[in-house]
Amino acid sequence: MTTKVAIVTGAARGIGLAAAKRFQADGWNVVLLDIDAETLATAQATLPADRTLALTCDVSEPAQVAAGVAATVERFGRIDAVVNNAGIAVFKPLLDTGYEEWSRVLAVNLNGPFLMVQATARIMAETGGGAVVNIGSISGLRASTLRVAYGTSKAALMQLTKQQATELGEIGVRVNLVAPGPVDTAMAKQVHTPAIRADYHDAIPLNRYGLEEEIAEAVFFLCSDRASFITGQTLAVDGGFDAAGIGLPTLRRGN
């Protein structure tokens, strides 16, 4: 059992599925975890059966996380990378966001990565170490409207990443965070109105949304040996959104 193994949460679609495919393109075995069993089965059918394990899992539930990790070790014998991609969002004004909505977003987006790393770090250490990539968001770097729970969870995840990196370096486990900007995922297509998309284009130096595959490339790099001395970092994969201030539309008009 020498083939490397990656666990990807929220892997039934979008960035998670793109990351799983990227790992497999480099010969890894991949475990897909997702709460949506039906969509997960559809995703699994597109991947090679001998190198894929798909498990229904709510990452905010410790028992389900433990069961998923145990099944991974039983099937593939090791864990070399964990991609904490599972996440949810509630798009409401701060004063209209209910406590249950707030709590659920933090449970999935923050507690999930905490539980996954606790459950897998020692296992990765047994085979010489490994890598974790937490999937954050540009919303954890820049505040915006309607994202009080989501943005706060992603900002906290950046600090958790630093904490994990600081404590787990001793056992050879690296932890980094990828913060995507606007990406053409199914969720973005559902919730980003034409006006919101125009606003993003006005604020992004590369003047477009990112692709799921572009995020997956950054994730794979940080899990690979090429990133062997990188830990505790946040990498914004955002077309320059976080770097830019005001004035792009005026510049483009030549005024």
Secondary structure, DSSP 4 states (H G I P E B T S, - for coil): --S-EEEEESTTSHHHHHHHHHHHHTT-EEEEEES-HHHHHHHHTTS-GGGEEEEE--TT-HHHHHHHHHHHHHHHS---EEEE-------B-GGG--HHHHHHHHIIIIIHHHHHHHHHHHHHHHTT-EEEEEE--GGGTS--TTBHHHHHHHHHHHHHHHHHHHHHGGGTEEEEEEEE-SB--HHHHHH--HHHHHHHHHH-TT-S-B-HHHHHHHHHHHHSGGGTT--S-EEEESTTTTT--S-HHHHHHT-
